[in-house]
């Protein structure tokens, strides 16, 4: 394959190697015990979050993407999962405040554990990777925030595998929840 794909894969692997196991376990626990889950991310982070929402639905969890017309109100027992790779976005921070004010818990995925969004989170899942906020002169071969976004997508699949095992969900049950409207 042409291009620096081996370096890109190595960078994603290094970012995933840097994920704290305690943070990962806490994140999985929050998802497994939530009554209802709403997920939000901006831009390409939002695409990774939508992929996670889809898999949570396949696992049989009550998962919704913020902004969809069918996303219910959050309250006690519910969880907002937000991604803010660079540490915070006005929309993410605002949604976190609204969720907390309604009594929901908040789990944040980020590369910046001391950012504005982290101060609003109950649980942090930190991906130590370059984002758009620190890409100028960055060490990654990938442009802008692609390292964080690619690592997030793969990490979310690892979260799904952990949940599948913890919740004893068979692959057949997940497949049965997949849409037939494609």
Buried (B, 14 or more C-beta within 10 A) or exposed (E): EEEEEEEBEEBBEBBBEEBBEEBBEBBBBBBEEBEBBBBBBBBBBBEBBBBBBBBBBBBBBEBBBBEEEEBEEBEEEBBBBBBBBBBBBEBBBEBBEBBBEEEBBBBBBBBBBEBBBBEBBBBBBBBBBBBBBBBEEBEBBBEBBBBBBBBBBBBBBEBBEBBBEBBEBEEEBBEEEEEEEE
